[in-house]
Amino acid sequence: MAFAGVVRFDGLPLNSDFERRLSAALAAQSCGRVVVRRSANAVFVQMRGETGFPAEDQVSAVGNGDGLFAASCRLDNRDELAAALGIAPPERAVLTDGALLLRMLEQWGDVGVARCLGAFSFARWKENERQLLLGRDCLGDRAAFFHCTDRFAVFSDILAVLLALPDVPRKIDEIVLANFMALGVFDPRKTMYCGIERTPGRSLVTIDQRGATHRVYWEPALDAPPYRREQDYVERARELLDQAVSAATAGERKVAITLSGGLDSSSIAATVARLGRSERITGYTLVAPGDWKINVSPGRYLDERDKVEALRRMYPELNLRFFVPDQSRATELDDGYIFAQAPLPTLGPLRLGLNSLIGDAILADGHTSYLGGMRGNIGLSWSGAYSLLALLRSGALGTFARELLSVSHQSARGLARTFMSEVVIPGSPLALRRLINRARGRDPYNIYSY
């Protein structure tokens, strides 16, 4: 559900060329019909409708000429949010996720956004205040880019849409690029382009004539664990995973899953099968060619076939399709292909070429969407490094020692880096490093995502 828009802070008329270019750029990036909403000082553009909720567009006029709202949104806890707002089931059935998100924002502000579980980004324009608000979900699953001056701001959840506008700079930020290439460091706010910023995960950005102001609307309470028993965490994790998978597969008779031998995608596949709401579940897995002879490090494996087949033995309703990589993918034959699509550089472009092999197969089988375990490494299979820090700082040495011993050997190097950058003695060189990290905006809970 791509969206874009332009707002003016100086009260001058909007250039119609902005609207035309935004609509054309958005249509080139997405499928569907473009919907346009206008106010005196803003134009919002978005693709029409939302799967499963055709009764209302995601681009909405707000109030009595008070502004505009657009969202790319999938909420996993719709029923919980609707109940909190006192929305009756008949209205709830036709209410889009974007409209529900807007009501939470209007009712409770930042706290309301924090209560929304799922994947979303949004834009809210207040006409009377000439103020733009951009927001993004906690994991940064959906994007929100913007360019602003003291006269106007343009925004979109697709970077290429902004680059289609002549008033948006295209100059490469060489420092950001160097950090990315040499260190693999991602800035939570900056992009590769000077003057184009992103909304970080779990953040809101207020933009007006004075510039952009960032604030975090949610932080994990690692120093105040919500449960005392380990089993309570397991049950809550299962409840949330059931909720998320149900929302993501609503109305889907056939479910496609990019499946590996890891814990994250396997958990999703097992959940879909256990819920029993889909007629057909297909896992798509890459396997190594039979003639590959590569020694991998201890604790790692080259071929995932046996692990995926073990999962099918547990859930016979799971259908499997295996694919051997070839060398004919567009991303492998032309190293500029990915940049032209993004438009950003990427690490490991060959891996993305393998993903396109799976994607082509999923489309050929008639699926319109698929599930995957991409965010599991900051959820189900997270190493918990910063939880260890919280335990140590709180003086819970027994629990800290037990959890530290349970960390796998493969996580040891990552834990060492974590402690070097976060556990400090006042007045030591490490304390200086921590201050530098904070000054750079490096936050241990930040999710760096495009």
FENLINFEN-V737926 format. One record per helix or strand. SS is the DSSP state (a for helix, b for strand). FROM is the first residue (numbers start at 1). TO is the last residue. Records with the same first field share a line. If there is no record, write none. Layout:
BEGIN
SS: FROM-TO / FROM-TO
END
This chain:
BEGIN
b: 3-8 / 34-39 / 42-47 / 60-62 / 67-75 / 118-126 / 131-136 / 145-148 / 152-156 / 172-172 / 190-190 / 193-193 / 197-198 / 203-208 / 211-216 / 254-258 / 280-287 / 318-324 / 371-371
a: 16-29 / 78-85 / 89-94 / 97-108 / 110-114 / 159-163 / 174-183 / 230-248 / 263-275 / 305-314 / 330-333 / 337-342 / 349-364 / 376-378 / 385-394 / 397-406 / 409-422 / 429-439
END
